[in-house]
Amino acid sequence: MTSAAKPIQEPDGWDEEISEEELQFLAECMPEQLAAKAAELEQDLPEIPRVPNLSEKRPLRRAA
């Protein structure tokens, strides 16, 4: 028996994307809560390792 994996849901109801109208309402009526949530989300960003891009010069490996 295998069970389907359930997505993790945040308990406070912020797990769904909100519409532009909802965002506008929050900005007008609840700016403190919106700012607090934005700060919380910025803190939750994962550390992304630096990846070299194609414009950086790197020595090429020779094929055998």
N, C-alpha and C positions, 0 to 999 in steps of 0.2 A: 504494500500500500504506500502510495506517495501522496503527500499533501502539497497543495499549491502554496508557493511562497506568498505571504501577504505583505503588501507594501507597508513600510513604517509610516505611521501618521503622527503628526505632532498633536499633542493633546489640546492645544489652545485654538485650533481651528485655522491656523495660518498655512496649512499645507496645500491649499488650492490657490491657483492664480486668481487675481481679482481684476475686474474690468476697470476701464478708465473712469467710469462714473463712480465706482466704489472708491477708487483711489482719490478722486477729486473730493468726494464726501469726507473721507478720512482727513485729507489735507485741510479742509475747511473747518470741520467739527471736532476732530480729535488729533490735532497736530502733535501733542505730546506723545500719544501712543504710537503714532506713525514714526516719529523720530526715534523712539525707544526701540521699536521693532527693526528699523533700518540699522541702528547701531548694533543690535544683537546679531543680525544677519551678517554684517560685516565682520564681526568677531568669529563667526563660524566658518569663514572661508578656509578651505584646506590649503596647506602649504604646497605649492606646485614647484617641482624641481625645474631648474633652468635647463632649457633645451637649446642647443646651438642652432642657428638658422643658416640658410644657404649662402647668405652674404658674408659669413665669417670664413676666413681662409683657414683651412686645416690641411695637414699633409694627407695625401691620398695613399691608400694601401695598394700595394701591387698585387695583381692576380698571380696565382701560382702557375 
